[in-house]
Amino acid sequence: MDYNIDTKGQTQDSQPGMEHIMDPAPIIIRDNYRGSGKLEGKSALITGGDSGIGRSVAVHFAREGADVAIVYLEEDQDAQETKALVEAEGKRCLLIPGDIRDESFCKEAVTQVVSEFGKLNVLVNNAAEQHPKEDIREITAEQLHVTFATNIYSFFFFTQAALPHLSEGDNIINTTSVTAYHGSPALLDYSSTKGAIVAYTRSLALALAEKKIRVNAVAPGPIWTPLIPATFDAEKVEKFGKDTPMERPGQPAEVAPSYVFLACEDASYISGQVLHPNGGQVVNG
């Protein structure tokens, strides 16, 4: 399959961005991806599941047999499109809009999932935001608070709410980033949260090992999602991903299978680890 694209230097006005206006649209799942029941009978909650990597994970999970709940901020059209894709796989999809920086919302979201599906087996902490600043002195206290609240506080909130419903064999998957490993001079606060997620994943894996609940992470490289045109100017979007060894951005469809692997029994002896779909960047992490 040809994953090379022309990003056309397009931009969007606000985060987290909208997938339905992207051109070209991200590739969500390969036509030849065959599900094999790896997640049959499971239910999953995915934050940021309306678009990009989250949407791709939702569709892959559904093709593998899972019912899916997606949490998103306010991108209703994208969320409805994701729901249609999940339901086309013959699975149920619950849409839960709200602000993941709000602890009470996170608790209520988990309650809704358990009420709708009767269980929760896989928690995917995936939602994030980023706001480039060329000088650290430009990062305000408010920006720090917002970025950390979205990118790492919410992981704590959802895990705390989900844990009473998780049991042996269930698992948590966290989305970190290649920036946690090689840094990003214009994304200091974002990269810091992604580094925190790596430490969080390793520590939580140790904490939950006795309960036989696995915790892992995925650290994508530059992936073509709505967050990219919603973050960077046209010049940077035009060059996005071309500095990787593969000389192109990745697609959500190239990332989501990592989540399937970690969520299913194929990864039964893996916990506290990070997978790196990043276009060939060697990070040794």
N, C-alpha and C positions, 0 to 999 in steps of 0.2 A: 504494500500500500504506500502511496506517495504522501508523505507528511509535510513536504515542503510547501510553504505558503508565502504569499505576499501580504504583509500586515498593513500595507498602504498608508502608514503613518497616521492612522485614524486615532481620534481621542474622544473621550466622553467627559462630561462636566462634573460628575460626582461619583463617589464610591458608594457601594462596592461595584457599581457598574451593571450594565444590562446586556445579557447575551443576545437577546432577540434583535438587537440593532448592529451586531458585529458583522463585519464583512472582510474576510470570510468567517463563517461561523466555526467555532471550535469543533473538532471531531470528538464525539462523545463515546462511541463504541464502534469497533470494527464490524463490518457486515459478516465477517467470517468468525467472529468470536462465538464459540459454542459453550453454553452453560452445561454443567454436568451435575447439578444438584448439590454443589458444595455447601450451600447455605440453606438447603431445603428446611422449611419449618422454623427458620430463625426470623427475628425481627431486629431492625437496626434503626438507630437515630443518627442522623448526619447533620451537623451544623454547617451552614453555608451550602446546603444541598440543592439550592435552586438553579445553580449555574456552575460552569467551569468544572474543576476537579470534583466538587461535591455532587454535581449532577451526574457526572460520569460514574462515580462510585455508586450512586443510587441505582442507575440503570444496570450496571454490572451486577450489583447485589441482587436486583430483581431477577435478572436472567439466571442467576445461580439459585433462585428459589426463595429469597427473603422478602418479607413485607418491609416497607421503608417509610420512616417519618423524616421529613426534611424541615429543618428550622432555617428561617431566612428573615431578613430585616423588613423589606417592604416591596420587593421586586415580584409583584403578584403575577405578571404575565410570564416571566421566566419560571416561576414556581408552578404555574398551571401547565406549562409545556413539559416540565420535568415530570409532573404527575401523570400526564398523558403517556409519556415514554415508559414510566414504570408500569402503568396499568396495561400498556400494550404487551408487556411481558407476562401478563396474567397475575400480577401481584397487587396488593393494596398499597396506597400511598397516602399518608396523612400530612397535610400542610399545616405548619405552625409558625405564623409570622410573629415577630417580636424582637426585643432588644436583648441580646445575650449578655450585655453588661449588667443587667438587672438580675440579681440572684433569685428573686422570687419568680421571675419569668422562667428561669432555667428549671426550677423545681416544678413549676406547673407544666412545662413542656414534657418533662419525664412522666409526670402523672398522666398526661393525656395519652402518651404512647402506650403505657401499661394498660390504661383503661381501654384503648382501642384494639390493641393487639393481644392483650393478656399476658405479655411478657416483654422483656428487653434483653437481647443477647449480645448486641454489638453497639458500642458507642463510638462514633467517629467525631472527634473534636477537630473541626476543619476550618471554620470561619476565621477570617483575619482581615485587617486593614493595614495600609501603609501610606505614609505621607513623606515624600522625599524632601530633605533639607540639605543643602550643600555645606552648611556651617552648623556645628553643634549648638552654637549660640542662638540659632533660629528655632530650635525646638522648645516650644513653650511647655510650661507645667501642664496645661490643659491637653496638649497633644500627647505628652507622655502618659497622662492618666487614661485618655481614650484608647490609645494603642495598646497599653498593657491590659486594660479592662477587657477589651475585645479579644486580644490574642493569647492571653494566659489566664487572667482571672476567670474567664468563662469556662476554661478547661477544669478548673477546680470546682466551680459551681455545678457543672453538669456531672462530673465524676461523683461528687458528694451526693447528688440527687439520685444518680443511677445505681450506685453501689448496693443499696439494699435489695435491688431487683436482679443483680448479676449473681451467677453461681458458677460452679466448676465447669470449665470449658468455654465460658463466655470471655469476651475480651474488649479491650479499649484500644483504639488506634488514634494517634495524634498526628496532625500535620505540622511538621516543622519546615525547614527550608535549607537549601544549599547555602544561604547567607549565614546560617549559624556556624558554618565550617570555614568558609573563606572570607566572610565579612562583606560589608557593603558600605562604602564611605558616605553615601547619601541617604542610607536607610539605617542609621544608628539605632534608633529606638526599635524599629521593626526587627532588625537582626538580633537585638538583645532579647526580645521576646522569643524569638525562634531558638536562640541558645538556651533560654530558660525552659522551653518545651523539651529539648533533648534531656536536660537534667531531670525535669519532671517525669519524663517517660522512664528513665532508668530507675529513679527512686521509687516511683509508683509500682513498677514491675517487681521490685524487691519487696515492697510493702504488701502486695497482693499475691505473692507466690504461694504462700501457705493456703490461700483460698483457691488456688489453682485457676486464677483469673489472669490471663496474659495481657501485657501492656506493651505495645510497640509503636513505632512511628514511621512516617514516610517523609523524606526530605526532597521535595521536587526541586528541579532546577527551573529555568525560565520556561513556563508553560503558558500557552495561548488561552487566556481566560479573560473575562470582563474586567478583572482588576487591573490588567495591564493598560489598556487605553484609558481607563479611569484614573490612572496614577501618573503616567508619564506624558511628556509633550510629544508632538508628532515626530520629531527627529529621533528620539529615543525609541519610540514604538517602531519606527521604520527599521532600526538596527537590532531590535529585540531578539535575543537568543543567538545572534550570529557570531558571538565571541566564544561559543562553546566548541569543543572538539568536533561535534557533528555539524557545526555551522548553521544551526537553525533552532527555532524554539520547538519545544515539545508540545504534544497535544494531550488533552485530558485522557483520551483513550489509551495513551501510552503510560499513564500513571495509575489509573484505577485498578488494573490487575494486581498491582502490589498490595492494595487494600484487600482484594479478594483473597490473596494468598495468606495474608496475616490474619484475616477473619476466620478462615476455615481450618479444618483439622490438619491440612497439609503443614501448617506452621505450629503444630502441637508442642514442639520442643523449642520454640523460639519465643523469648520474652526479653524486654529491655533493649531491643535492637532497633536500628534505623535502616530502612531501605532507601536507595539513592537513584531514582530515575531522573538523571540530570544531564543527559546529553554527552556523557563521557568525562565529566569533571571528576578527577580523582581527589577525594577528600579524606580518606583514611579515617572515617569516623563511625 
